[in-house]
Amino acid sequence: MANIKAYAATAPDSGMAPFAIDRRELRADDISIDIDYCGVCHSDLHTVENDWGGSKYPVVPGHEIVGRVTAVGPAATLYKEGDLVGVGCMVDSCRTCQACESGLEQYCLGGATMTYGSLDRHDGTVTHGGYSERIVVSERFVVRIPEQLDPASAAPLLCAGITTYSPLRHFNVGKGHKVGVLGMGGLGHMGVKFAKALGAEVTIFTRSEAKVSEARKHGADHVIISTDKAQMKAASDSFDFLLDTIPVAHDLNPYLKCLRYDGTHILVGLLTPVEPALQAGLLVTRRRVVAGSLIGGMPETQEVLDFCAEHEIACDIEMLDIHNINEAYARMKKGDVKYRFVIDMKSLKNS
C-alpha cells in the first residue's frame, strides 16, 4: 500500500478538503499512473453532494485523468514507464459478459466498476478517483493519449468527449443529417464539434441569447432560442437527431416536435426522472424514438482520442488549482465555466 495525497468529501455538506488515501500494490495486469491533470465533471459535484443517492464517503472524485506511467505489473504489456495515458469513468468490469466481450464495458451485465465510489471487484475496497497524486488501474481500462493532443485539454475527452461522441457514432450520424444539440455546456460544445466533424448540419438549442455567438464560434450552423415559441415552431419536423446534454429535468415535448419522422432524441445528460411526462402521441405519430447513451467502452474511448487528434478537436478548458475546487463547484452550479475545469495536479503534489 502507498499512502498518497488526495482531496475528498466526507459528507454531503462537507465540501472538498485534503485527505490521505491508500493505493494498492500492483496486481499482475496493473499499471501505476502519476496524475498530471484531472478534469472536473458535473458528476463529481453530484456525487460529492449525494444528489443521486448512494454516495460512499469519503469520496475522492475525478474520472478524467491524464498522467504518466510510473510502473507496470508483471503481466502488463500494453504500456511502459513514461507513456502518456488516460483513465476515464471505469476501472474494471466482469470482462466476460456479452457487453464486455463486445468492447462495451460501460454496459457490463455485472455492473462496471466506476473510477470512484464503486466497490473493487477483487478486494471490496471503495475506488478513489483522480483528485489524487496517483492511481493504479488494470491496463485494460487505460487509453493512450495521442502526442498531437494537449494533455490538459485531453482530460475531459475521457468523459465529456466520449459521452457525446459515442451516441453520434452509434447512430451513424454523418453527412446529410441535421443534428440539434440541446445545451451549450461542457457536453454540448463537444457535441457540436463532433457532429460537425462527422459531416452533419448542426443547430444549437439554447435559452440564452448571449450564447448565440459562442455557438457559432464552436461551429454551429444555426442557433435556436428554445424559449422563443416562433423559432421552435419553425423548427418543427426538421431534425434527424437531437443530442440532449441538459443535466436537469426539462420538458422534452417541445423538442420532440422538432424531430422529423424516424427522428431520435438522445439523452446523455439526464439521469433523473423525465418531468413533465412525455406526450406519447408525439412519438407514435412520427415513429420518433427517445434513446439514452452512457459514456463509451474502452475501444471507443481510444477511438475518440484518436479522432480528436486527427481532426484537431479539443475541449475548451479553464485550469484550476485543487485548493480552489470548492469555488469551482460553486461556479459550476451557476453555469460559470467555459466549458470544463481541469485541475493541474502539481497544485496537489506541491501542497
C-alpha positions in Angstrom: 0.0 0.0 0.0 1.1 3.6 -0.7 -0.3 6.5 1.3 -0.8 9.5 -1.0 -2.3 13.0 -1.0 -5.9 13.5 -2.3 -8.9 15.7 -1.9 -12.1 14.2 -0.6 -15.6 15.0 0.7 -16.5 13.2 4.0 -20.2 14.1 3.9 -22.8 15.6 1.5 -22.2 19.1 3.1 -18.6 18.8 4.0 -17.1 20.4 0.9 -13.8 19.2 -0.5 -10.6 19.1 1.7 -7.2 17.5 1.8 -7.3 13.8 2.6 -4.9 10.9 2.6 -5.7 7.6 0.8 -4.0 4.3 0.2 -3.3 3.0 -3.3 -2.9 -0.8 -3.7 0.3 -2.5 -4.8 0.3 -3.5 -8.4 -1.7 -6.6 -9.4 -0.4 -8.6 -12.4 -2.0 -6.6 -15.1 -2.0 -3.2 -13.3 -0.1 0.0 -14.2 0.6 2.9 -11.8 0.0 6.4 -13.2 1.3 9.6 -11.7 -1.5 12.1 -12.4 -0.8 15.3 -14.2 -4.3 16.6 -14.9 -7.8 15.7 -13.8 -10.9 17.2 -15.4 -13.9 18.3 -13.2 -17.2 16.7 -14.2 -20.6 17.7 -13.1 -20.9 14.1 -11.9 -18.2 14.8 -9.4 -20.3 17.5 -7.9 -23.5 15.4 -7.9 -21.6 12.5 -6.2 -19.9 14.7 -3.6 -23.3 16.2 -2.6 -25.1 12.8 -2.9 -27.6 14.3 -5.4 -28.3 10.8 -6.8 -28.2 9.0 -3.5 -25.8 6.1 -2.6 -22.6 8.1 -2.3 -19.9 6.3 -0.3 -17.9 8.6 1.9 -15.1 9.6 1.9 -15.5 10.4 -1.8 -12.4 11.2 -3.9 -13.9 12.2 -7.3 -12.3 12.5 -10.7 -12.7 10.4 -13.8 -11.0 12.5 -16.5 -7.4 11.5 -15.7 -4.2 12.1 -17.7 -0.7 11.2 -16.5 2.5 9.2 -16.9 3.0 5.6 -16.3 5.5 5.0 -13.5 5.3 1.3 -13.0 3.8 -1.8 -14.7 2.7 -5.2 -13.3 4.4 -8.4 -14.5 1.6 -9.3 -16.9 1.0 -5.8 -18.2 2.3 -5.5 -21.8 0.5 -2.5 -23.4 2.3 0.4 -21.7 5.7 1.2 -20.4 7.1 3.7 -17.9 6.9 7.2 -19.2 3.9 6.7 -21.5 1.3 9.4 -21.5 -2.1 7.7 -20.8 -5.6 8.4 -19.6 -8.2 6.8 -17.3 -11.8 7.6 -17.8 -15.0 6.7 -16.0 -14.4 2.9 -15.5 -11.5 0.9 -13.9 -13.0 -2.6 -14.2 -15.9 -4.8 -15.3 -16.7 -8.5 -15.3 -14.8 -8.8 -18.7 -16.7 -11.9 -19.7 -20.3 -10.9 -20.4 -21.5 -10.2 -23.9 -21.2 -6.4 -23.4 -17.7 -6.6 -22.2 -16.6 -9.0 -24.9 -18.1 -6.5 -27.4 -16.0 -3.7 -26.0 -19.0 -2.1 -24.3 -17.8 -2.4 -20.8 -19.9 0.6 -19.7 -22.9 -1.7 -20.1 -21.3 -4.7 -18.3 -24.1 -7.0 -17.3 -22.5 -7.5 -13.9 -22.1 -3.7 -13.5 -18.9 -1.8 -14.4 -16.6 -0.7 -11.6 -16.5 3.0 -11.8 -13.3 5.1 -11.2 -14.6 6.4 -7.9 -17.4 5.4 -5.5 -17.6 1.7 -6.6 -16.5 -1.5 -4.8 -13.4 -3.1 -6.2 -14.3 -6.5 -7.6 -11.2 -8.1 -6.1 -10.8 -6.8 -2.5 -14.1 -4.9 -1.8 -12.5 -1.6 -1.1 -14.1 1.6 -2.4 -12.5 3.1 -5.5 -11.0 6.6 -5.4 -10.6 8.8 -8.4 -8.3 11.4 -9.9 -8.3 14.2 -7.3 -5.1 12.4 -6.1 -1.4 12.1 -6.8 -1.5 8.7 -8.3 -3.8 5.9 -9.5 -3.4 2.1 -10.0 -5.5 0.6 -12.8 -5.7 -2.6 -14.9 -4.2 -1.8 -18.2 -7.4 -2.9 -20.0 -9.0 0.3 -18.6 -6.2 2.7 -19.7 -6.0 4.5 -23.0 -3.1 6.1 -24.8 -3.1 9.9 -25.2 -2.0 10.8 -28.8 1.0 13.1 -28.9 -0.9 15.6 -31.0 -3.2 16.4 -28.1 -2.6 18.9 -25.4 -2.6 16.7 -22.2 -4.7 19.1 -20.1 -7.4 19.7 -22.7 -7.4 15.9 -23.5 -8.6 15.1 -19.9 -12.3 16.0 -20.4 -12.4 13.9 -23.6 -12.4 10.9 -21.2 -15.9 11.7 -20.1 -17.4 14.8 -21.8 -15.8 13.8 -25.1 -16.8 10.1 -25.1 -20.2 10.8 -23.7 -21.1 12.9 -26.8 -19.1 11.0 -29.4 -20.4 7.6 -28.6 -24.1 8.1 -29.4 -23.2 10.0 -32.6 -21.2 7.1 -33.8 -23.7 4.5 -32.6 -26.5 6.2 -34.6 -24.2 6.7 -37.6 -24.5 10.4 -37.7 -22.9 11.8 -40.8 -23.2 13.9 -43.9 -26.7 14.8 -44.8 -28.0 14.6 -41.3 -29.4 17.5 -39.3 -28.4 17.4 -35.7 -29.7 19.6 -32.9 -27.6 19.9 -29.7 -29.5 20.8 -26.6 -27.4 22.8 -24.1 -24.2 24.6 -24.5 -22.0 23.5 -21.6 -19.1 21.0 -21.3 -21.0 18.3 -23.1 -22.9 20.5 -25.6 -19.9 22.3 -27.0 -18.2 18.9 -27.6 -21.3 17.6 -29.3 -21.2 20.4 -31.7 -17.6 19.8 -32.6 -18.1 16.1 -33.1 -21.3 16.4 -35.2 -19.6 19.0 -37.4 -16.5 16.8 -37.9 -18.8 13.9 -38.8 -20.3 16.0 -41.6 -23.7 16.9 -40.1 -25.5 20.2 -40.2 -25.6 21.3 -36.6 -28.0 23.6 -34.7 -27.6 24.6 -31.0 -30.7 24.9 -28.9 -30.1 27.4 -26.0 -32.3 29.5 -23.7 -29.7 32.3 -23.8 -29.3 34.9 -26.5 -25.9 35.6 -25.1 -24.7 32.1 -26.3 -25.5 32.7 -29.9 -22.1 34.0 -30.8 -20.4 31.3 -28.7 -22.4 28.6 -30.5 -21.3 29.9 -33.9 -17.7 30.1 -32.7 -17.7 26.4 -31.9 -19.0 25.6 -35.4 -22.8 25.6 -35.1 -24.5 26.3 -38.4 -27.7 27.6 -36.7 -28.9 28.6 -33.3 -32.4 28.3 -31.9 -33.5 30.1 -28.8 -35.6 27.4 -27.1 -37.8 29.9 -25.2 -38.9 31.6 -28.5 -42.1 29.9 -29.5 -41.9 31.2 -33.1 -38.4 29.8 -33.5 -39.4 26.4 -32.1 -42.5 26.2 -34.3 -40.4 27.0 -37.3 -38.1 24.1 -36.4 -41.0 21.5 -36.4 -40.3 18.2 -38.1 -36.7 19.3 -39.1 -34.1 17.2 -37.3 -32.8 13.7 -37.7 -31.2 13.7 -34.2 -31.3 15.7 -31.0 -28.3 15.3 -28.7 -29.7 16.3 -25.3 -26.9 17.3 -22.9 -29.1 19.1 -20.4 -28.4 17.6 -16.9 -31.5 18.7 -15.1 -35.2 17.8 -15.5 -36.7 19.6 -18.5 -39.7 19.3 -20.8 -38.8 17.1 -23.7 -42.1 17.5 -25.6 -41.3 20.8 -27.3 -38.1 19.3 -28.6 -39.7 16.1 -29.8 -41.9 18.2 -32.1 -38.7 19.4 -33.8 -37.8 15.8 -34.9 -38.8 14.5 -38.3 -40.4 11.1 -38.6 -38.0 8.4 -37.5 -36.0 11.0 -35.6 -34.2 10.2 -32.4 -33.9 12.2 -29.2 -30.7 11.0 -27.4 -30.4 11.7 -23.6 -26.8 11.9 -22.4 -27.1 14.4 -19.5 -30.2 13.5 -17.6 -30.2 10.7 -15.1 -33.3 11.6 -13.1 -37.0 11.1 -14.0 -38.3 12.8 -17.1 -40.7 15.6 -16.0 -43.2 16.6 -17.2 -44.4 13.3 -18.7 -43.8 12.6 -22.4 -46.8 13.0 -24.7 -46.9 9.6 -26.3 -48.7 11.0 -29.4 -45.5 12.9 -30.3 -43.7 9.6 -30.6 -46.5 7.4 -32.1 -47.5 9.8 -34.9 -43.9 10.2 -36.2 -42.3 7.0 -35.1 -39.9 9.1 -33.1 -37.5 7.5 -30.6 -36.3 8.6 -27.2 -32.9 6.9 -26.5 -30.1 7.1 -24.0 -26.4 6.7 -24.1 -23.7 6.2 -21.4 -20.1 7.1 -22.0 -18.4 4.5 -24.2 -16.4 1.3 -24.0 -12.6 1.1 -23.9 -12.1 0.7 -27.7 -14.4 3.6 -28.4 -12.7 5.8 -25.8 -9.4 5.2 -27.6 -11.2 6.0 -30.8 -12.4 9.4 -29.7 -8.9 10.4 -28.6 -7.5 9.4 -32.0 -10.4 11.1 -33.7 -9.7 14.3 -31.9 -6.0 14.1 -32.8 -6.9 13.6 -36.4 -9.5 16.4 -36.6 -7.7 18.8 -34.2 -10.6 18.8 -31.8 -10.1 19.9 -28.2 -12.2 20.6 -25.2 -12.3 24.3 -24.1 -10.9 24.3 -20.5 -10.1 26.6 -17.6 -7.1 25.4 -15.5 -7.6 25.1 -11.8 -5.5 24.7 -8.6 -7.0 22.0 -6.5 -7.3 24.2 -3.4 -9.9 26.2 -5.4 -12.1 23.1 -6.0 -15.0 24.3 -3.8 -15.1 27.6 -5.6 -15.1 25.8 -8.9 -18.1 23.7 -7.7 -19.9 26.9 -6.7 -19.3 28.3 -10.2 -20.4 25.1 -11.9 -23.8 25.4 -10.1 -24.1 28.8 -11.6 -23.0 27.6 -15.1 -20.0 29.9 -14.8 -17.4 27.9 -16.7 -16.4 27.7 -20.3 -16.5 24.8 -20.7 -14.7 22.4 -18.4 -12.4 22.9 -15.4 -9.2 20.9 -15.3 -7.1 20.5 -12.2 -3.4 21.0 -12.5 -2.3 18.2 -10.2 1.0 19.9 -9.4 -1.0 22.1 -7.1 -1.7 18.9 -5.0 1.7 17.4 -5.2 3.4 20.7 -4.2 0.9 21.4 -1.3 
